[in-house]
């Protein structure tokens, strides 16, 4: 689990143990999360429902895990 500076928790449930891949995955997901929060159309405190965000996270999963 990773906790952001804004106290948002990012949790990953996964079978294998690949510490370097998990670290890289969280770093890139966190960067994507920040970019989403900085988007002027995002309403602060709302749920992220972007299909683009979901697609990118799934691509990062395939890349690192």
PDB file of N, H, CA, C and O in Angstrom:
ATOM      1  N   UNK A   1       0.856  -1.166   0.000  1.00  0.00           N
ATOM      2  CA  UNK A   1       0.000   0.000   0.000  1.00  0.00           C
ATOM      3  C   UNK A   1       0.901   1.227   0.000  1.00  0.00           C
ATOM      4  O   UNK A   1       1.950   1.253   0.644  1.00  0.00           O
ATOM      5  N   UNK A   2       0.469   2.233  -0.731  1.00  0.00           N
ATOM      6  H   UNK A   2      -0.383   2.213  -1.253  1.00  0.00           H
ATOM      7  CA  UNK A   2       1.161   3.513  -0.764  1.00  0.00           C
ATOM      8  C   UNK A   2       0.178   4.582  -0.337  1.00  0.00           C
ATOM      9  O   UNK A   2      -0.991   4.549  -0.723  1.00  0.00           O
ATOM     10  N   UNK A   3       0.649   5.530   0.458  1.00  0.00           N
ATOM     11  H   UNK A   3       1.598   5.556   0.771  1.00  0.00           H
ATOM     12  CA  UNK A   3      -0.194   6.645   0.899  1.00  0.00           C
ATOM     13  C   UNK A   3       0.403   7.913   0.307  1.00  0.00           C
ATOM     14  O   UNK A   3       1.592   8.186   0.471  1.00  0.00           O
ATOM     15  N   UNK A   4      -0.430   8.685  -0.381  1.00  0.00           N
ATOM     16  H   UNK A   4      -1.396   8.463  -0.514  1.00  0.00           H
ATOM     17  CA  UNK A   4       0.037   9.918  -1.013  1.00  0.00           C
ATOM     18  C   UNK A   4       0.144  11.025   0.018  1.00  0.00           C
ATOM     19  O   UNK A   4      -0.278  10.872   1.164  1.00  0.00           O
ATOM     20  N   UNK A   5       0.715  12.146  -0.407  1.00  0.00           N
ATOM     21  H   UNK A   5       1.058  12.271  -1.338  1.00  0.00           H
ATOM     22  CA  UNK A   5       0.838  13.307   0.480  1.00  0.00           C
ATOM     23  C   UNK A   5      -0.538  13.824   0.900  1.00  0.00           C
ATOM     24  O   UNK A   5      -0.676  14.421   1.968  1.00  0.00           O
ATOM     25  N   UNK A   6      -1.546  13.598   0.074  1.00  0.00           N
ATOM     26  H   UNK A   6      -1.434  13.112  -0.793  1.00  0.00           H
ATOM     27  CA  UNK A   6      -2.909  14.021   0.399  1.00  0.00           C
ATOM     28  C   UNK A   6      -3.683  12.976   1.170  1.00  0.00           C
ATOM     29  O   UNK A   6      -4.899  13.093   1.322  1.00  0.00           O
ATOM     30  N   UNK A   7      -2.996  11.950   1.660  1.00  0.00           N
ATOM     31  H   UNK A   7      -2.009  11.855   1.537  1.00  0.00           H
ATOM     32  CA  UNK A   7      -3.568  10.865   2.469  1.00  0.00           C
ATOM     33  C   UNK A   7      -4.488   9.928   1.680  1.00  0.00           C
ATOM     34  O   UNK A   7      -5.349   9.264   2.257  1.00  0.00           O
ATOM     35  N   UNK A   8      -4.301   9.881   0.371  1.00  0.00           N
ATOM     36  H   UNK A   8      -3.602  10.421  -0.098  1.00  0.00           H
ATOM     37  CA  UNK A   8      -5.028   8.918  -0.448  1.00  0.00           C
ATOM     38  C   UNK A   8      -4.255   7.611  -0.428  1.00  0.00           C
ATOM     39  O   UNK A   8      -3.036   7.602  -0.602  1.00  0.00           O
ATOM     40  N   UNK A   9      -4.948   6.528  -0.219  1.00  0.00           N
ATOM     41  H   UNK A   9      -5.938   6.536  -0.078  1.00  0.00           H
ATOM     42  CA  UNK A   9      -4.296   5.215  -0.167  1.00  0.00           C
ATOM     43  C   UNK A   9      -4.441   4.510  -1.507  1.00  0.00           C
ATOM     44  O   UNK A   9      -5.539   4.398  -2.052  1.00  0.00           O
ATOM     45  N   UNK A  10      -3.323   4.041  -2.024  1.00  0.00           N
ATOM     46  H   UNK A  10      -2.431   4.133  -1.581  1.00  0.00           H
ATOM     47  CA  UNK A  10      -3.305   3.241  -3.234  1.00  0.00           C
ATOM     48  C   UNK A  10      -2.926   1.826  -2.809  1.00  0.00           C
ATOM     49  O   UNK A  10      -1.850   1.613  -2.250  1.00  0.00           O
ATOM     50  N   UNK A  11      -3.792   0.872  -3.068  1.00  0.00           N
ATOM     51  H   UNK A  11      -4.666   1.046  -3.522  1.00  0.00           H
ATOM     52  CA  UNK A  11      -3.569  -0.486  -2.611  1.00  0.00           C
ATOM     53  C   UNK A  11      -3.503  -1.424  -3.809  1.00  0.00           C
ATOM     54  O   UNK A  11      -4.231  -1.265  -4.789  1.00  0.00           O
ATOM     55  N   UNK A  12      -2.612  -2.405  -3.704  1.00  0.00           N
ATOM     56  H   UNK A  12      -2.021  -2.534  -2.908  1.00  0.00           H
ATOM     57  CA  UNK A  12      -2.433  -3.381  -4.764  1.00  0.00           C
ATOM     58  C   UNK A  12      -2.533  -4.772  -4.160  1.00  0.00           C
ATOM     59  O   UNK A  12      -1.831  -5.093  -3.200  1.00  0.00           O
ATOM     60  N   UNK A  13      -3.402  -5.590  -4.720  1.00  0.00           N
ATOM     61  H   UNK A  13      -3.972  -5.329  -5.499  1.00  0.00           H
ATOM     62  CA  UNK A  13      -3.517  -6.986  -4.318  1.00  0.00           C
ATOM     63  C   UNK A  13      -2.998  -7.818  -5.473  1.00  0.00           C
ATOM     64  O   UNK A  13      -3.556  -7.785  -6.570  1.00  0.00           O
ATOM     65  N   UNK A  14      -1.936  -8.562  -5.231  1.00  0.00           N
ATOM     66  H   UNK A  14      -1.483  -8.590  -4.340  1.00  0.00           H
ATOM     67  CA  UNK A  14      -1.296  -9.288  -6.319  1.00  0.00           C
ATOM     68  C   UNK A  14      -0.658 -10.556  -5.782  1.00  0.00           C
ATOM     69  O   UNK A  14      -0.233 -10.600  -4.628  1.00  0.00           O
ATOM     70  N   UNK A  15      -0.587 -11.590  -6.614  1.00  0.00           N
ATOM     71  H   UNK A  15      -0.932 -11.555  -7.551  1.00  0.00           H
ATOM     72  CA  UNK A  15      -0.070 -12.890  -6.181  1.00  0.00           C
ATOM     73  C   UNK A  15       1.448 -12.949  -6.079  1.00  0.00           C
ATOM     74  O   UNK A  15       1.975 -13.440  -5.081  1.00  0.00           O
ATOM     75  N   UNK A  16       2.157 -12.463  -7.084  1.00  0.00           N
ATOM     76  H   UNK A  16       1.728 -12.064  -7.895  1.00  0.00           H
ATOM     77  CA  UNK A  16       3.615 -12.619  -7.095  1.00  0.00           C
ATOM     78  C   UNK A  16       4.303 -11.506  -6.323  1.00  0.00           C
ATOM     79  O   UNK A  16       3.698 -10.482  -6.004  1.00  0.00           O
ATOM     80  N   UNK A  17       5.560 -11.721  -6.033  1.00  0.00           N
ATOM     81  H   UNK A  17       6.051 -12.552  -6.292  1.00  0.00           H
ATOM     82  CA  UNK A  17       6.347 -10.750  -5.267  1.00  0.00           C
ATOM     83  C   UNK A  17       7.455 -10.208  -6.164  1.00  0.00           C
ATOM     84  O   UNK A  17       8.489 -10.851  -6.345  1.00  0.00           O
ATOM     85  N   UNK A  18       7.234  -9.041  -6.714  1.00  0.00           N
ATOM     86  H   UNK A  18       6.393  -8.519  -6.567  1.00  0.00           H
ATOM     87  CA  UNK A  18       8.199  -8.380  -7.583  1.00  0.00           C
ATOM     88  C   UNK A  18       8.358  -6.966  -7.061  1.00  0.00           C
ATOM     89  O   UNK A  18       7.690  -6.049  -7.540  1.00  0.00           O
ATOM     90  N   UNK A  19       9.238  -6.776  -6.081  1.00  0.00           N
ATOM     91  H   UNK A  19       9.781  -7.520  -5.692  1.00  0.00           H
ATOM     92  CA  UNK A  19       9.349  -5.492  -5.395  1.00  0.00           C
ATOM     93  C   UNK A  19       9.676  -4.332  -6.328  1.00  0.00           C
ATOM     94  O   UNK A  19       9.100  -3.252  -6.199  1.00  0.00           O
ATOM     95  N   UNK A  20      10.597  -4.548  -7.268  1.00  0.00           N
ATOM     96  H   UNK A  20      11.065  -5.426  -7.373  1.00  0.00           H
ATOM     97  CA  UNK A  20      10.970  -3.464  -8.187  1.00  0.00           C
ATOM     98  C   UNK A  20       9.803  -3.103  -9.102  1.00  0.00           C
ATOM     99  O   UNK A  20       9.546  -1.925  -9.351  1.00  0.00           O
ATOM    100  N   UNK A  21       9.099  -4.115  -9.601  1.00  0.00           N
ATOM    101  H   UNK A  21       9.307  -5.072  -9.399  1.00  0.00           H
ATOM    102  CA  UNK A  21       7.943  -3.868 -10.458  1.00  0.00           C
ATOM    103  C   UNK A  21       6.829  -3.166  -9.712  1.00  0.00           C
ATOM    104  O   UNK A  21       6.184  -2.267 -10.251  1.00  0.00           O
ATOM    105  N   UNK A  22       6.599  -3.576  -8.467  1.00  0.00           N
ATOM    106  H   UNK A  22       7.123  -4.306  -8.030  1.00  0.00           H
ATOM    107  CA  UNK A  22       5.544  -2.954  -7.644  1.00  0.00           C
ATOM    108  C   UNK A  22       5.882  -1.497  -7.373  1.00  0.00           C
ATOM    109  O   UNK A  22       5.011  -0.630  -7.441  1.00  0.00           O
ATOM    110  N   UNK A  23       7.147  -1.225  -7.065  1.00  0.00           N
ATOM    111  H   UNK A  23       7.855  -1.929  -7.009  1.00  0.00           H
ATOM    112  CA  UNK A  23       7.572   0.150  -6.799  1.00  0.00           C
ATOM    113  C   UNK A  23       7.376   1.021  -8.045  1.00  0.00           C
ATOM    114  O   UNK A  23       6.850   2.130  -7.952  1.00  0.00           O
ATOM    115  N   UNK A  24       7.794   0.525  -9.192  1.00  0.00           N
ATOM    116  H   UNK A  24       8.222  -0.376  -9.268  1.00  0.00           H
ATOM    117  CA  UNK A  24       7.644   1.268 -10.444  1.00  0.00           C
ATOM    118  C   UNK A  24       6.166   1.473 -10.782  1.00  0.00           C
ATOM    119  O   UNK A  24       5.772   2.546 -11.239  1.00  0.00           O
ATOM    120  N   UNK A  25       5.353   0.438 -10.554  1.00  0.00           N
ATOM    121  H   UNK A  25       5.673  -0.433 -10.182  1.00  0.00           H
ATOM    122  CA  UNK A  25       3.917   0.531 -10.793  1.00  0.00           C
ATOM    123  C   UNK A  25       3.320   1.657  -9.957  1.00  0.00           C
ATOM    124  O   UNK A  25       2.600   2.504 -10.485  1.00  0.00           O
ATOM    125  N   UNK A  26       3.612   1.675  -8.660  1.00  0.00           N
ATOM    126  H   UNK A  26       4.197   0.987  -8.231  1.00  0.00           H
ATOM    127  CA  UNK A  26       3.060   2.701  -7.785  1.00  0.00           C
ATOM    128  C   UNK A  26       3.554   4.092  -8.173  1.00  0.00           C
ATOM    129  O   UNK A  26       2.786   5.052  -8.114  1.00  0.00           O
ATOM    130  N   UNK A  27       4.809   4.219  -8.563  1.00  0.00           N
ATOM    131  H   UNK A  27       5.434   3.439  -8.610  1.00  0.00           H
ATOM    132  CA  UNK A  27       5.332   5.528  -8.955  1.00  0.00           C
ATOM    133  C   UNK A  27       4.577   6.072 -10.161  1.00  0.00           C
ATOM    134  O   UNK A  27       4.202   7.244 -10.186  1.00  0.00           O
ATOM    135  N   UNK A  28       4.356   5.227 -11.154  1.00  0.00           N
ATOM    136  H   UNK A  28       4.661   4.274 -11.134  1.00  0.00           H
ATOM    137  CA  UNK A  28       3.670   5.692 -12.361  1.00  0.00           C
ATOM    138  C   UNK A  28       2.176   5.914 -12.130  1.00  0.00           C
ATOM    139  O   UNK A  28       1.597   6.842 -12.692  1.00  0.00           O
ATOM    140  N   UNK A  29       1.551   5.074 -11.311  1.00  0.00           N
ATOM    141  H   UNK A  29       2.022   4.320 -10.854  1.00  0.00           H
ATOM    142  CA  UNK A  29       0.136   5.291 -10.994  1.00  0.00           C
ATOM    143  C   UNK A  29      -0.020   6.591 -10.203  1.00  0.00           C
ATOM    144  O   UNK A  29      -0.975   7.337 -10.421  1.00  0.00           O
ATOM    145  N   UNK A  30       0.897   6.861  -9.302  1.00  0.00           N
ATOM    146  H   UNK A  30       1.672   6.255  -9.125  1.00  0.00           H
ATOM    147  CA  UNK A  30       0.837   8.102  -8.531  1.00  0.00           C
ATOM    148  C   UNK A  30       0.973   9.308  -9.454  1.00  0.00           C
ATOM    149  O   UNK A  30       0.256  10.296  -9.291  1.00  0.00           O
ATOM    150  N   UNK A  31       1.874   9.238 -10.407  1.00  0.00           N
ATOM    151  H   UNK A  31       2.456   8.436 -10.539  1.00  0.00           H
ATOM    152  CA  UNK A  31       2.041  10.325 -11.372  1.00  0.00           C
ATOM    153  C   UNK A  31       0.761  10.527 -12.194  1.00  0.00           C
ATOM    154  O   UNK A  31       0.331  11.659 -12.416  1.00  0.00           O
ATOM    155  N   UNK A  32       0.168   9.436 -12.635  1.00  0.00           N
ATOM    156  H   UNK A  32       0.517   8.516 -12.455  1.00  0.00           H
ATOM    157  CA  UNK A  32      -1.091   9.497 -13.377  1.00  0.00           C
ATOM    158  C   UNK A  32      -2.204  10.082 -12.511  1.00  0.00           C
ATOM    159  O   UNK A  32      -3.019  10.871 -12.991  1.00  0.00           O
ATOM    160  N   UNK A  33      -2.237   9.699 -11.247  1.00  0.00           N
ATOM    161  H   UNK A  33      -1.576   9.059 -10.857  1.00  0.00           H
ATOM    162  CA  UNK A  33      -3.230  10.207 -10.297  1.00  0.00           C
ATOM    163  C   UNK A  33      -3.096  11.726 -10.137  1.00  0.00           C
ATOM    164  O   UNK A  33      -4.095  12.445 -10.154  1.00  0.00           O
ATOM    165  N   UNK A  34      -1.862  12.207  -9.982  1.00  0.00           N
ATOM    166  H   UNK A  34      -1.050  11.622  -9.969  1.00  0.00           H
ATOM    167  CA  UNK A  34      -1.622  13.644  -9.827  1.00  0.00           C
ATOM    168  C   UNK A  34      -2.065  14.390 -11.079  1.00  0.00           C
ATOM    169  O   UNK A  34      -2.694  15.444 -10.986  1.00  0.00           O
ATOM    170  N   UNK A  35      -1.737  13.843 -12.257  1.00  0.00           N
ATOM    171  H   UNK A  35      -1.226  12.987 -12.333  1.00  0.00           H
ATOM    172  CA  UNK A  35      -2.160  14.484 -13.505  1.00  0.00           C
ATOM    173  C   UNK A  35      -3.686  14.561 -13.591  1.00  0.00           C
ATOM    174  O   UNK A  35      -4.235  15.545 -14.087  1.00  0.00           O
ATOM    175  N   UNK A  36      -4.355  13.537 -13.115  1.00  0.00           N
ATOM    176  H   UNK A  36      -3.909  12.738 -12.713  1.00  0.00           H
ATOM    177  CA  UNK A  36      -5.821  13.535 -13.111  1.00  0.00           C
ATOM    178  C   UNK A  36      -6.358  14.611 -12.172  1.00  0.00           C
ATOM    179  O   UNK A  36      -7.308  15.315 -12.515  1.00  0.00           O
ATOM    180  N   UNK A  37      -5.761  14.741 -11.003  1.00  0.00           N
ATOM    181  H   UNK A  37      -4.990  14.169 -10.725  1.00  0.00           H
ATOM    182  CA  UNK A  37      -6.209  15.757 -10.041  1.00  0.00           C
ATOM    183  C   UNK A  37      -5.986  17.168 -10.565  1.00  0.00           C
ATOM    184  O   UNK A  37      -6.750  18.078 -10.241  1.00  0.00           O
ATOM    185  N   UNK A  38      -4.953  17.356 -11.367  1.00  0.00           N
ATOM    186  H   UNK A  38      -4.333  16.617 -11.630  1.00  0.00           H
ATOM    187  CA  UNK A  38      -4.643  18.676 -11.900  1.00  0.00           C
ATOM    188  C   UNK A  38      -5.475  19.035 -13.130  1.00  0.00           C
ATOM    189  O   UNK A  38      -5.426  20.167 -13.610  1.00  0.00           O
ATOM    190  N   UNK A  39      -6.231  18.073 -13.632  1.00  0.00           N
ATOM    191  H   UNK A  39      -6.271  17.153 -13.243  1.00  0.00           H
ATOM    192  CA  UNK A  39      -7.089  18.311 -14.792  1.00  0.00           C
ATOM    193  C   UNK A  39      -8.192  19.291 -14.384  1.00  0.00           C
ATOM    194  O   UNK A  39      -8.878  19.062 -13.388  1.00  0.00           O
ATOM    195  N   UNK A  40      -8.372  20.385 -15.143  1.00  0.00           N
ATOM    196  H   UNK A  40      -7.815  20.572 -15.953  1.00  0.00           H
ATOM    197  CA  UNK A  40      -9.381  21.380 -14.759  1.00  0.00           C
ATOM    198  C   UNK A  40     -10.823  20.852 -14.766  1.00  0.00           C
ATOM    199  O   UNK A  40     -11.701  21.467 -14.161  1.00  0.00           O
ATOM    200  N   UNK A  41     -11.078  19.739 -15.432  1.00  0.00           N
ATOM    201  H   UNK A  41     -10.365  19.240 -15.924  1.00  0.00           H
ATOM    202  CA  UNK A  41     -12.442  19.198 -15.436  1.00  0.00           C
ATOM    203  C   UNK A  41     -12.705  18.261 -14.261  1.00  0.00           C
ATOM    204  O   UNK A  41     -13.842  17.840 -14.048  1.00  0.00           O
ATOM    205  N   UNK A  42     -11.657  17.930 -13.491  1.00  0.00           N
ATOM    206  H   UNK A  42     -10.733  18.272 -13.663  1.00  0.00           H
ATOM    207  CA  UNK A  42     -11.833  17.052 -12.331  1.00  0.00           C
ATOM    208  C   UNK A  42     -12.409  17.846 -11.163  1.00  0.00           C
ATOM    209  O   UNK A  42     -11.912  18.925 -10.838  1.00  0.00           O
ATOM    210  N   UNK A  43     -13.432  17.329 -10.547  1.00  0.00           N
ATOM    211  H   UNK A  43     -13.836  16.453 -10.811  1.00  0.00           H
ATOM    212  CA  UNK A  43     -14.047  17.959  -9.379  1.00  0.00           C
ATOM    213  C   UNK A  43     -13.378  17.405  -8.123  1.00  0.00           C
ATOM    214  O   UNK A  43     -13.510  16.214  -7.841  1.00  0.00           O
ATOM    215  N   UNK A  44     -12.659  18.240  -7.358  1.00  0.00           N
ATOM    216  H   UNK A  44     -12.551  19.207  -7.588  1.00  0.00           H
ATOM    217  CA  UNK A  44     -11.940  17.759  -6.172  1.00  0.00           C
ATOM    218  C   UNK A  44     -12.844  16.974  -5.221  1.00  0.00           C
ATOM    219  O   UNK A  44     -13.962  17.388  -4.912  1.00  0.00           O
ATOM    220  N   UNK A  45     -12.335  15.847  -4.776  1.00  0.00           N
ATOM    221  H   UNK A  45     -11.427  15.511  -5.027  1.00  0.00           H
ATOM    222  CA  UNK A  45     -13.058  14.994  -3.844  1.00  0.00           C
ATOM    223  C   UNK A  45     -13.982  13.996  -4.511  1.00  0.00           C
ATOM    224  O   UNK A  45     -14.557  13.139  -3.840  1.00  0.00           O
ATOM    225  N   UNK A  46     -14.132  14.097  -5.831  1.00  0.00           N
ATOM    226  H   UNK A  46     -13.664  14.794  -6.376  1.00  0.00           H
ATOM    227  CA  UNK A  46     -15.026  13.172  -6.518  1.00  0.00           C
ATOM    228  C   UNK A  46     -14.278  11.896  -6.914  1.00  0.00           C
ATOM    229  O   UNK A  46     -13.048  11.857  -6.928  1.00  0.00           O
ATOM    230  N   UNK A  47     -15.030  10.883  -7.225  1.00  0.00           N
ATOM    231  H   UNK A  47     -16.029  10.915  -7.214  1.00  0.00           H
ATOM    232  CA  UNK A  47     -14.478   9.597  -7.651  1.00  0.00           C
ATOM    233  C   UNK A  47     -13.917   9.736  -9.068  1.00  0.00           C
ATOM    234  O   UNK A  47     -14.500  10.424  -9.906  1.00  0.00           O
ATOM    235  N   UNK A  48     -12.790   9.083  -9.327  1.00  0.00           N
ATOM    236  H   UNK A  48     -12.317   8.524  -8.646  1.00  0.00           H
ATOM    237  CA  UNK A  48     -12.214   9.105 -10.670  1.00  0.00           C
ATOM    238  C   UNK A  48     -12.932   8.044 -11.499  1.00  0.00           C
ATOM    239  O   UNK A  48     -12.819   6.848 -11.230  1.00  0.00           O
ATOM    240  N   UNK A  49     -13.668   8.495 -12.504  1.00  0.00           N
ATOM    241  H   UNK A  49     -13.760   9.467 -12.723  1.00  0.00           H
ATOM    242  CA  UNK A  49     -14.447   7.575 -13.335  1.00  0.00           C
ATOM    243  C   UNK A  49     -13.954   7.556 -14.776  1.00  0.00           C
ATOM    244  O   UNK A  49     -14.612   6.998 -15.654  1.00  0.00           O
ATOM    245  N   UNK A  50     -12.810   8.158 -15.018  1.00  0.00           N
ATOM    246  H   UNK A  50     -12.276   8.611 -14.305  1.00  0.00           H
ATOM    247  CA  UNK A  50     -12.262   8.262 -16.369  1.00  0.00           C
ATOM    248  C   UNK A  50     -11.860   6.891 -16.922  1.00  0.00           C
ATOM    249  O   UNK A  50     -11.113   6.147 -16.286  1.00  0.00           O
ATOM    250  N   UNK A  51     -12.363   6.576 -18.100  1.00  0.00           N
ATOM    251  H   UNK A  51     -12.970   7.180 -18.616  1.00  0.00           H
ATOM    252  CA  UNK A  51     -11.962   5.312 -18.740  1.00  0.00           C
ATOM    253  C   UNK A  51     -10.501   5.390 -19.169  1.00  0.00           C
ATOM    254  O   UNK A  51      -9.816   4.369 -19.226  1.00  0.00           O
ATOM    255  N   UNK A  52     -10.025   6.587 -19.469  1.00  0.00           N
ATOM    256  H   UNK A  52     -10.582   7.416 -19.422  1.00  0.00           H
ATOM    257  CA  UNK A  52      -8.609   6.769 -19.822  1.00  0.00           C
ATOM    258  C   UNK A  52      -7.711   6.402 -18.632  1.00  0.00           C
ATOM    259  O   UNK A  52      -6.702   5.717 -18.801  1.00  0.00           O
ATOM    260  N   UNK A  53      -8.080   6.858 -17.442  1.00  0.00           N
ATOM    261  H   UNK A  53      -8.900   7.414 -17.305  1.00  0.00           H
ATOM    262  CA  UNK A  53      -7.325   6.535 -16.229  1.00  0.00           C
ATOM    263  C   UNK A  53      -7.295   5.021 -16.018  1.00  0.00           C
ATOM    264  O   UNK A  53      -6.239   4.449 -15.746  1.00  0.00           O
ATOM    265  N   UNK A  54      -8.442   4.383 -16.142  1.00  0.00           N
ATOM    266  H   UNK A  54      -9.299   4.847 -16.363  1.00  0.00           H
ATOM    267  CA  UNK A  54      -8.547   2.942 -15.963  1.00  0.00           C
ATOM    268  C   UNK A  54      -7.684   2.194 -16.982  1.00  0.00           C
ATOM    269  O   UNK A  54      -6.976   1.251 -16.629  1.00  0.00           O
ATOM    270  N   UNK A  55      -7.745   2.613 -18.232  1.00  0.00           N
ATOM    271  H   UNK A  55      -8.320   3.379 -18.519  1.00  0.00           H
ATOM    272  CA  UNK A  55      -6.954   1.968 -19.285  1.00  0.00           C
ATOM    273  C   UNK A  55      -5.468   2.106 -19.023  1.00  0.00           C
ATOM    274  O   UNK A  55      -4.714   1.151 -19.209  1.00  0.00           O
ATOM    275  N   UNK A  56      -5.033   3.292 -18.590  1.00  0.00           N
ATOM    276  H   UNK A  56      -5.645   4.068 -18.438  1.00  0.00           H
ATOM    277  CA  UNK A  56      -3.617   3.515 -18.310  1.00  0.00           C
ATOM    278  C   UNK A  56      -3.137   2.675 -17.122  1.00  0.00           C
ATOM    279  O   UNK A  56      -2.036   2.125 -17.159  1.00  0.00           O
ATOM    280  N   UNK A  57      -3.957   2.574 -16.067  1.00  0.00           N
ATOM    281  H   UNK A  57      -4.851   3.021 -16.037  1.00  0.00           H
ATOM    282  CA  UNK A  57      -3.575   1.765 -14.899  1.00  0.00           C
ATOM    283  C   UNK A  57      -3.458   0.299 -15.301  1.00  0.00           C
ATOM    284  O   UNK A  57      -2.529  -0.385 -14.872  1.00  0.00           O
ATOM    285  N   UNK A  58      -4.379  -0.187 -16.112  1.00  0.00           N
ATOM    286  H   UNK A  58      -5.133   0.369 -16.461  1.00  0.00           H
ATOM    287  CA  UNK A  58      -4.316  -1.579 -16.572  1.00  0.00           C
ATOM    288  C   UNK A  58      -3.086  -1.825 -17.447  1.00  0.00           C
ATOM    289  O   UNK A  58      -2.485  -2.899 -17.386  1.00  0.00           O
ATOM    290  N   UNK A  59      -2.711  -0.839 -18.255  1.00  0.00           N
ATOM    291  H   UNK A  59      -3.199   0.033 -18.305  1.00  0.00           H
ATOM    292  CA  UNK A  59      -1.502  -0.965 -19.075  1.00  0.00           C
ATOM    293  C   UNK A  59      -0.257  -1.007 -18.189  1.00  0.00           C
ATOM    294  O   UNK A  59       0.681  -1.754 -18.470  1.00  0.00           O
ATOM    295  N   UNK A  60      -0.248  -0.217 -17.135  1.00  0.00           N
ATOM    296  H   UNK A  60      -1.010   0.390 -16.908  1.00  0.00           H
ATOM    297  CA  UNK A  60       0.874  -0.243 -16.187  1.00  0.00           C
ATOM    298  C   UNK A  60       0.945  -1.582 -15.462  1.00  0.00           C
ATOM    299  O   UNK A  60       2.031  -2.083 -15.168  1.00  0.00           O
ATOM    300  N   UNK A  61      -0.212  -2.152 -15.180  1.00  0.00           N
ATOM    301  H   UNK A  61      -1.094  -1.746 -15.419  1.00  0.00           H
ATOM    302  CA  UNK A  61      -0.251  -3.492 -14.553  1.00  0.00           C
ATOM    303  C   UNK A  61       0.431  -4.506 -15.454  1.00  0.00           C
ATOM    304  O   UNK A  61       1.266  -5.288 -14.998  1.00  0.00           O
ATOM    305  N   UNK A  62       0.077  -4.494 -16.729  1.00  0.00           N
ATOM    306  H   UNK A  62      -0.602  -3.860 -17.100  1.00  0.00           H
ATOM    307  CA  UNK A  62       0.687  -5.442 -17.672  1.00  0.00           C
ATOM    308  C   UNK A  62       2.188  -5.210 -17.815  1.00  0.00           C
ATOM    309  O   UNK A  62       2.958  -6.157 -17.976  1.00  0.00           O
ATOM    310  N   UNK A  63       2.596  -3.944 -17.755  1.00  0.00           N
ATOM    311  H   UNK A  63       1.971  -3.175 -17.624  1.00  0.00           H
ATOM    312  CA  UNK A  63       4.001  -3.588 -17.937  1.00  0.00           C
ATOM    313  C   UNK A  63       4.864  -4.020 -16.750  1.00  0.00           C
ATOM    314  O   UNK A  63       5.956  -4.553 -16.948  1.00  0.00           O
ATOM    315  N   UNK A  64       4.398  -3.801 -15.537  1.00  0.00           N
ATOM    316  H   UNK A  64       3.512  -3.368 -15.376  1.00  0.00           H
ATOM    317  CA  UNK A  64       5.229  -4.009 -14.346  1.00  0.00           C
ATOM    318  C   UNK A  64       4.920  -5.260 -13.536  1.00  0.00           C
ATOM    319  O   UNK A  64       5.781  -5.748 -12.803  1.00  0.00           O
ATOM    320  N   UNK A  65       3.718  -5.778 -13.654  1.00  0.00           N
ATOM    321  H   UNK A  65       3.019  -5.381 -14.249  1.00  0.00           H
ATOM    322  CA  UNK A  65       3.348  -6.893 -12.797  1.00  0.00           C
ATOM    323  C   UNK A  65       3.110  -8.094 -13.660  1.00  0.00           C
ATOM    324  O   UNK A  65       2.783  -9.166 -13.150  1.00  0.00           O
TER     325      UNK A  65
END
